[in-house]
């Protein structure tokens, strides 16, 4: 099932990219493997997936170290909000972090990258819907925060990430994020999930985060 689903997703990515006058090769499909057991992940690897995303550091630690040893060509993306006490583990495990959202975490990431001697590309998460229950820097604060991360902390900021409100017109949020990234000289956009990744691609997404369309409906471990 995963292989068939992957073929369908890749076809949809290609069509969306072509509609936008873009190359499908410029879009990274991140398989969101949250709550998926090792067998399902290995099935996706066998089907050809090489980018995976996890929300929780603790779950990723239990699942990924041995898989990464066996498959060193895989890129593991940290997607969930980070807590201060998990930053060191996140820097050690994830190759890219998509959820940089506040000064305290930015400072902790900078310290840990220096201590561990690594550079992990980071996406700054922007709370485009200004939802109080959701992580992310507020849009009005984003330019100063981006400058602080890049210039003040020397973090490798790769781009911006967002999760639009559930009932919102996602295209408006994706367009806003793309415009903000352009103004800040950032080329990468992590946006779009199972329900809206084609729209995100048409708006400039370089990374789409797809779980349900690939693995099926999630169930807790």
C-alpha positions as CSV (number, residue, x, y, z in Angstrom):
1,X,0.0,0.0,0.0
2,X,2.8,2.5,0.9
3,X,4.5,2.0,-2.5
4,X,1.2,2.6,-4.3
5,X,0.5,5.7,-2.2
6,X,4.0,7.0,-2.8
7,X,3.6,6.8,-6.5
8,X,0.3,8.7,-6.3
9,X,1.7,11.4,-4.1
10,X,4.7,11.8,-6.4
11,X,2.4,12.1,-9.4
12,X,0.4,14.8,-7.6
13,X,3.6,16.6,-6.7
14,X,4.7,16.6,-10.3
15,X,1.4,17.8,-11.6
16,X,1.2,20.6,-9.0
17,X,4.8,21.6,-9.8
18,X,4.2,21.7,-13.6
19,X,1.1,23.9,-13.0
20,X,3.3,26.3,-11.2
21,X,6.0,26.2,-13.8
22,X,8.4,24.6,-11.4
23,X,10.5,21.4,-11.5
24,X,9.3,18.5,-9.3
25,X,13.0,18.0,-8.4
26,X,12.9,21.2,-6.4
27,X,10.3,19.8,-4.0
28,X,11.3,17.5,-1.1
29,X,8.6,15.1,0.1
30,X,8.9,14.5,3.9
31,X,7.2,11.4,5.0
32,X,5.7,12.2,8.4
33,X,6.4,8.9,10.3
34,X,4.9,10.0,13.7
35,X,3.1,7.0,15.3
36,X,4.4,4.7,12.6
37,X,6.2,1.6,13.8
38,X,9.6,0.5,12.5
39,X,8.1,-2.0,10.1
40,X,6.0,0.7,8.3
41,X,8.9,3.0,8.2
42,X,11.1,0.3,6.6
43,X,8.4,-0.3,4.1
44,X,8.5,3.3,3.1
45,X,12.3,3.2,2.9
46,X,12.1,0.2,0.6
47,X,9.6,2.1,-1.6
48,X,12.2,4.9,-2.0
49,X,11.4,7.5,0.6
50,X,14.6,9.2,1.9
51,X,13.2,12.1,3.9
52,X,11.3,11.5,7.1
53,X,9.8,13.7,9.7
54,X,9.1,13.1,13.4
55,X,7.2,15.4,15.8
56,X,8.5,14.0,19.1
57,X,12.2,13.7,20.1
58,X,11.5,10.8,22.4
59,X,9.7,8.8,19.8
60,X,12.4,9.5,17.2
61,X,15.1,8.4,19.6
62,X,13.4,5.0,20.1
63,X,12.9,4.5,16.4
64,X,15.6,6.1,14.3
65,X,19.2,5.5,15.5
66,X,19.4,1.9,14.2
67,X,17.5,2.8,11.0
68,X,19.9,5.7,10.3
69,X,22.9,3.3,10.8
70,X,21.5,1.0,8.2
71,X,20.3,3.8,5.9
72,X,22.9,6.6,6.1
73,X,21.4,8.4,3.1
74,X,18.2,9.2,4.9
75,X,17.5,12.8,6.1
76,X,15.6,13.0,9.3
77,X,13.5,16.2,9.9
78,X,12.4,17.4,13.3
79,X,8.9,18.8,12.9
80,X,7.4,19.3,16.3
81,X,7.8,22.1,18.8
82,X,11.0,21.8,20.8
83,X,11.3,22.0,24.6
84,X,14.5,23.3,26.1
85,X,15.4,20.0,27.7
86,X,15.1,18.2,24.3
87,X,17.3,20.6,22.3
88,X,20.5,18.7,22.7
89,X,18.9,15.4,21.7
90,X,17.2,17.1,18.7
91,X,20.5,18.5,17.5
92,X,22.1,15.1,17.8
93,X,19.4,13.2,16.0
94,X,17.7,15.5,13.4
95,X,19.5,16.6,10.3
96,X,17.0,19.5,9.8
97,X,14.8,21.3,12.3
98,X,11.5,22.8,11.1
99,X,10.2,24.3,14.4
100,X,12.4,27.1,15.5
101,X,9.8,29.4,17.1
102,X,11.1,31.5,20.0
103,X,14.3,33.2,21.3
104,X,14.9,30.7,24.1
105,X,15.0,27.8,21.7
106,X,17.1,29.7,19.2
107,X,19.7,30.4,21.8
108,X,19.7,26.8,23.0
109,X,20.1,25.5,19.4
110,X,23.0,27.8,18.8
111,X,24.7,26.6,21.9
112,X,24.1,22.9,21.2
113,X,25.3,23.2,17.5
114,X,28.5,24.8,18.7
115,X,29.0,22.2,21.4
116,X,28.3,19.3,19.1
117,X,30.3,20.7,16.2
118,X,27.4,20.5,13.8
119,X,25.3,22.8,11.6
120,X,21.6,21.9,11.4
121,X,19.5,23.8,8.9
122,X,16.6,25.4,10.6
123,X,13.2,26.6,9.5
124,X,11.6,29.4,11.5
125,X,8.0,28.5,12.3
126,X,5.6,31.4,11.7
127,X,2.2,31.4,13.4
128,X,0.5,32.9,10.3
129,X,-3.0,32.5,11.8
130,X,-1.9,34.1,15.1
131,X,-3.5,31.2,17.0
132,X,-2.8,31.4,20.7
133,X,-2.7,27.6,21.1
134,X,-0.2,27.1,18.3
135,X,3.6,27.4,18.2
136,X,5.3,29.8,16.0
137,X,6.6,33.4,16.0
138,X,4.0,36.0,15.3
139,X,4.2,37.5,11.8
140,X,4.9,41.0,13.1
141,X,7.8,39.7,15.1
142,X,9.2,37.5,12.4
143,X,11.6,39.9,10.6
144,X,13.4,40.8,13.8
145,X,13.5,37.2,15.0
146,X,14.9,36.1,11.6
147,X,17.7,38.7,11.9
148,X,18.4,37.7,15.5
149,X,18.7,34.0,14.5
150,X,20.9,34.6,11.5
151,X,23.0,37.6,12.5
152,X,23.0,37.5,16.3
153,X,23.2,33.7,16.8
154,X,24.7,32.6,13.5
155,X,22.1,29.9,13.1
156,X,21.8,28.3,9.7
157,X,18.3,29.6,8.9
158,X,17.2,27.8,5.7
159,X,13.7,29.1,5.4
160,X,10.2,29.4,7.0
161,X,7.6,27.0,8.0
162,X,3.9,27.3,8.8
163,X,0.7,25.3,9.7
164,X,-2.4,27.2,8.6
165,X,-5.5,27.2,10.8
166,X,-7.7,24.2,10.0
167,X,-10.7,26.1,8.7
168,X,-8.7,28.8,6.9
169,X,-8.0,29.3,3.2
170,X,-4.5,27.7,3.2
171,X,-3.5,29.4,0.0
172,X,-3.6,32.8,1.7
173,X,-1.3,31.6,4.5
174,X,1.1,30.0,2.0
175,X,1.2,33.1,-0.1
176,X,1.9,35.2,3.0
177,X,4.8,32.9,4.1
178,X,6.3,32.9,0.6
179,X,6.2,36.8,0.5
180,X,7.8,37.0,3.9
181,X,10.5,34.6,3.0
182,X,11.3,36.5,-0.2
183,X,11.6,39.8,1.7
184,X,14.0,38.1,4.1
185,X,16.1,36.5,1.4
186,X,15.1,33.0,2.4
187,X,14.7,30.4,-0.4
188,X,13.1,27.4,1.3
189,X,9.5,27.0,2.5
190,X,8.2,24.1,4.6
191,X,4.5,24.2,4.1
192,X,1.7,21.9,3.0
193,X,0.4,18.6,4.4
194,X,-1.8,15.8,3.2
195,X,-4.9,18.1,2.7
196,X,-3.2,21.0,1.0
197,X,0.3,20.1,-0.3
198,X,-0.6,20.7,-3.9
199,X,-1.7,24.2,-3.1
200,X,1.5,24.7,-1.1
201,X,3.6,23.6,-4.1
202,X,1.7,26.1,-6.3
203,X,2.6,28.8,-3.8
204,X,6.3,27.9,-3.7
205,X,6.7,25.2,-1.1
206,X,10.1,23.5,-1.3
207,X,9.3,20.9,1.5
208,X,5.9,19.3,1.9
209,X,5.1,17.2,5.0
210,X,2.8,14.2,4.2
211,X,1.8,11.5,6.6
212,X,-1.8,10.3,6.2
213,X,-1.7,10.2,2.3
214,X,1.3,7.9,2.5
215,X,0.8,5.7,5.6
216,X,-3.0,5.9,5.9
217,X,-4.8,7.1,9.0
218,X,-2.5,7.3,12.0
219,X,-2.9,5.3,15.2
220,X,-1.0,5.9,18.4
221,X,1.8,3.4,19.2
